[in-house]
Amino acid sequence: MATEANGQAPQTIQEGKAKIIVPEAASTAAGKKEQGEVQQVFYNPIQQFNRDLSVLAIKTYGEEIVEKRRAQQANKRSKKRKRAKTDDASKDDGAHPQVDERQPAPEPETAPETGEPASTVAPDFKILDALSASGLRALRYAHEIPFVTEVTANDLSSSAAKSIEANIAYNGLQDKIKVTNDDALALMYRSIADSLSLAARKHPGRASPDSIRWDVVDLDPYGTAAPFFDAAVQSVRSDGGLLCVTCTDSAVWAGHSYPEKTYSLYGGTPVKAPYSHEYGLRLILNSIATAAGRYGLSIEPQLSLSIDFYTKVFVKVTKSPSAVKFLGGKTMMLYTCDQGCGSFQTQYLVKNKVAENKKGSGHFYKHTLKQGPTTDEHCAHCDTKTHINGPIWGGPLHSPEFVKRLLTQLPEADKTVYGTIPRLEGMLQTALEEDLPFPEGSFPPVNPRDDAHAAVEPYPFYVDPHKIASVLCAVGPSTDMFRGALTHLGYRHTRSHCRAGSVKTDAPWSTIWWVILEWIRQKAPITPKNVRPRTAGFRILEKAGILKLNEAGEVVAAGPGALVKDGDDVQMEDSKLVEAATSGQDDAAVASVANNKTDVEQEGASAAEDKEDKAAAAFKEVELRKTLLFNEDLAALGRRNQGQKKLVRYQTNPRENWGPMVKAKRQ
């Protein structure tokens, strides 16, 4: 065990099963801040959640991989024994030799490296911690994941590399962790070159190129991980290796002040919206997917989370040129009314279209160009000019199967090792619940493999009822009341892990605005003088017949009962909507229900629904609108199926002045 020069035990920090030695500069930082000195090796206790999640996610992923490899090894040994028996039989002249029971039994097959029985030798499982800093993450991987055979802890800083070596010795993990003092890009590209060289030689009996790549590559820089994507997708195993990525530059991927920086790093533009953190996840995933696609590699997000001031994504990388063909159809643009009412519309760049084969006996996927744009230059709700954002990832953010397996790890996890289990359970459960799939039968099945490759997020992004109501200068309904209204009208809804009070729903924007306007009429009348003319909120309220401009140019109520209505007024207005839905003028009624659906949803519906079906759907919603009352019963309806168990779904500030902290000083 390491000691300081004076013979005293060094000051340490323990997290999980690992301990790291606190550098002298860090331990006396309070007294040296005035002299301009900072800690030499970076450690942020706020990100223990990140490290706990990483350990458990890699453990969950690795258990399945190791089990598959053991089965493959057993299968190879079985085939080898069968071949040996066949060879012996072919040499035999046909007579069965007498078995001499005095002969000793053949010795079991052993591994040449260790001399252990081959059946008990664990398959290789290697991890690269490319930007290791103090080495804490690498130490925890080696300590807490039992099947890990090698961890490479790399850092460009020589002082960090020395600190990692000291921490490894202090933890007694010299046999599992290898330290490199190198540029992360150079290290990964060298491994790529080695694997390509091995593939080119094709020596019989040699290991496959994947055997010298890493099973897991973890990128956790201070700031963006974008410069490392190209090297990382190539240096991780291409048979389903796991790429773990942390990006802490939230001002770039979740802000809107630096579009030039966002585009240069991630290949897309930012968005100004309440859902900017989910958008940031999709921006980062699209950057990884396009980097992988150049090499015939496809990605499958296992878990994608927006946490505090950073994102954490776990992506499986697989060599599959056929899957890469679907990438354009999983890449979307976004039209946002960010200067107006906040509504949005999506558009995919390529159409992954299901077509019937010539014999009529099945279906296949065609990849064609999309027509566009899918929306007008001006917002359909408030007439404000829209902005274009993207491109971004349009596929699923999570694998439900992976999240479920990760959740099963938590009850058995040691709470003294994983100190953030309550929050892990809450966030993972929320991530599992936020999926709203397409209605069953929306698309004809082709085959499970291609259907999985073509899968997209049917209802991306979330809304905040309070933000929507604030556009109209009104007090918004509670989240439960808003959810209850959507349930009453026949729509599905859930929450997003990105934001407290968020609502993800399959309801179109026309219905969302109707719910908020009805809330204003029934429960939250607005003061006309608080609404400025020629704003998005005024135009929406004017279209709804609630406000108008008088001859003096002042905002006033449109008429008696315009701000608060009940009884006969409600019945009279809804009867007009019913008449519109059932008369020849059903286009407006259809738009009320079908407007602002994703273009993928419209394509799926176009083959199965005709004009009469849409008119019937509009008629059904109009009938349900007639009985919508904002009361406690409606709020209780919104709470139904929202998870009765109390969970820590959203983080509160853990301490004063928390955040990314100061970047470590490079030496």
Protein Blocks (a to p, Z undefined) as FASTA:
>chain_A
ZZdfkopacddddehjbccdddfklmmmmmmmmnopacfbdcdfklmmmmmmmmmmmmmm
mmmmmmmmmmmmmmmmmmmmmmmmmmmmmmpgoiacdddfkbccddddddfklopafklp
ccddddddfbnonommmmmmmmmmmklmbdcdddfblklmmmmmmmmmmnopmmmpccdd
ddfklmmmmmmmmmmmmmmnopghiacfklmmcfbdcdddehjfklmmmmmmmmpcfehp
acddddfblmlmmmcklmmlmmmmnopacdddfklmmmmmmmmmmmmmmmmmmnopacdd
fbdcdehjbccddddddddfklmmmmmmmcccddddfklnopacdddfbdcdddddfkop
accdddddddddfbdfbdfklopacddeddddfbdfbdfklmmmmmmmmmmpcfklmmml
mmmmmmmmmmmmmpccddehkaccfbfklmmmmpccfbgciddfklmmmmnopacddfkl
mmmmmmmnopacdddfkbghiacdfbdfklmmmmmmmmmmmmmccdfklpcghifklmmm
mmnomaccdfkopacdfbehklpcchjlmmmmmmmmmmmmmmmklmlmmmmmmgopafkl
mmmmmmmpcfklmmmmmmmmmmmmmmgccdfklmmmmmgonajadcdfbccdfbghiajb
padddZZ
